[in-house]
């Protein structure tokens, strides 16, 4: 279990890393740090004109998130479960996952065969599991490491 002090330290290290990244990439953005469910949530956004769109694609944000986690780990010696959002990338990713779940559920209804999704991060799997349960279907994760993926079936 992560203590509040450990989370705050992780947040500070991550925020410093992201601020340096933004400076080096000449990107304009404001940082907000939140702590919930034993995770650090870093949000980078801008109120006015901004060039954050250059790095707000969900896959790009995921890569920056992984590099930030490694930076935190190198300073703390502990794995980081940091979640990064740049210019609404988390909402965009949630929409992509919702579309994927809707298409997969339609295929499940059509074929009556369990559906295997491509491997994804634990955070994305959690979102998908919640969406599948909300739709009244059953899902479980299978595989190990980078091959961990979700299987969706009828109850």
C-alpha positions in Angstrom: 0.0 0.0 0.0 1.4 3.4 -1.0 1.5 6.1 1.6 0.4 9.7 1.1 4.0 10.9 1.3 5.1 8.4 -1.3 2.4 9.5 -3.6 3.2 13.1 -3.1 6.9 12.4 -3.8 6.0 10.4 -7.0 3.7 13.3 -8.1 6.5 15.9 -7.6 9.0 13.8 -9.5 6.5 13.2 -12.4 5.5 16.8 -12.5 9.1 18.0 -12.7 9.8 15.5 -15.5 6.7 16.6 -17.5 7.4 20.3 -17.0 11.0 19.7 -18.3 9.5 17.7 -21.2 7.1 20.5 -22.0 9.9 23.1 -21.9 12.2 21.0 -24.1 9.4 20.3 -26.6 8.4 24.0 -26.5 4.8 23.1 -25.5 2.4 25.3 -23.6 0.4 23.8 -20.8 -0.6 23.9 -17.1 -0.1 21.0 -14.8 -2.5 19.7 -12.3 -1.8 16.8 -9.9 -4.4 14.7 -8.2 -4.1 11.7 -5.9 -6.9 9.0 -6.0 -7.1 5.3 -5.6 -3.4 5.1 -4.7 -2.4 6.7 -8.0 -1.0 9.9 -9.2 -3.1 11.6 -11.9 -1.2 14.3 -13.9 -3.2 16.5 -16.2 -1.7 18.9 -18.7 -4.1 21.4 -20.2 -4.3 24.9 -21.4 -7.0 27.5 -21.1 -6.2 29.4 -24.3 -4.4 28.8 -27.5 -2.0 25.9 -27.1 0.2 23.6 -29.1 -0.5 20.6 -26.9 -2.4 19.0 -29.7 1.0 17.9 -31.1 1.3 15.3 -28.3 -2.4 14.7 -27.3 -3.0 11.6 -29.4 -3.8 8.8 -26.8 -1.0 6.5 -28.1 1.5 9.4 -27.9 0.3 10.2 -24.3 0.7 6.6 -23.4 4.3 6.6 -24.6 5.0 9.8 -22.6 3.3 8.2 -19.6 5.5 5.2 -19.7 8.7 7.3 -20.0 7.5 9.4 -17.0 6.8 6.2 -15.0 10.4 5.1 -15.8 11.7 8.5 -14.7 9.8 8.2 -11.4 11.0 4.6 -10.9 14.7 5.6 -11.5 14.4 8.2 -8.7 12.2 6.2 -6.2 13.2 2.6 -6.9 9.5 1.8 -7.0 7.1 1.0 -9.9 4.8 3.9 -10.7 1.1 3.6 -11.6 0.9 7.2 -12.7 -1.9 8.2 -15.1 -1.2 11.1 -17.6 -3.8 13.1 -19.5 -2.7 15.7 -22.0 -5.3 18.0 -23.5 -8.2 15.5 -23.1 -6.3 12.4 -24.2 -7.9 10.2 -21.5 -11.4 11.2 -22.7 -10.4 10.5 -26.3 -9.0 7.1 -25.3 -12.2 6.2 -23.3 -14.2 7.0 -26.4 -12.0 4.8 -28.5 -12.4 2.0 -26.0 -16.2 2.5 -25.9 -16.3 2.2 -29.7 -14.2 -1.0 -29.5 -16.5 -2.5 -26.9 -19.6 -1.6 -28.8 -18.2 -3.2 -32.0 -17.0 -6.3 -30.1 -20.4 -6.7 -28.4 -22.2 -6.5 -31.7 -19.9 -9.2 -33.1 -20.5 -11.4 -30.0 -24.2 -11.1 -30.6 -23.8 -11.9 -34.2 -21.5 -14.9 -33.8 -22.2 -16.2 -30.3 -18.4 -16.8 -30.0 -16.3 -15.3 -27.3 -14.3 -12.3 -28.5 -10.6 -11.7 -27.8 -9.3 -8.1 -27.7 -5.8 -7.1 -28.5 -3.5 -6.6 -25.4 -3.8 -3.3 -23.6 -2.7 -1.6 -20.4 -4.1 -2.5 -17.1 -5.9 0.9 -16.9 -7.5 0.4 -20.3 -8.5 -3.2 -19.4 -10.2 -1.9 -16.2 -12.2 0.6 -18.3 -13.2 -2.1 -20.8 -14.2 -4.5 -18.0 -16.5 -1.8 -16.5 -18.0 -1.1 -19.9 -18.6 -4.8 -20.6 -20.2 -5.3 -17.2 -22.4 -2.3 -17.7 -23.6 -3.9 -21.0 -24.5 -7.1 -19.1 -21.8 -9.3 -20.6 -18.8 -11.0 -18.9 -15.1 -10.3 -19.4 -11.9 -11.5 -18.0 -8.2 -10.9 -18.6 -6.0 -13.6 -19.9 -2.3 -13.9 -20.7 0.7 -12.5 -19.0 2.7 -9.3 -19.3 2.5 -7.6 -22.7 0.2 -10.3 -24.0 -2.5 -9.7 -21.3 -5.8 -9.2 -23.1 -9.5 -9.3 -22.5 -11.9 -12.1 -23.5 -15.6 -11.1 -23.7 -18.4 -13.7 -23.6 -22.1 -13.9 -22.9 -23.1 -14.7 -19.2 
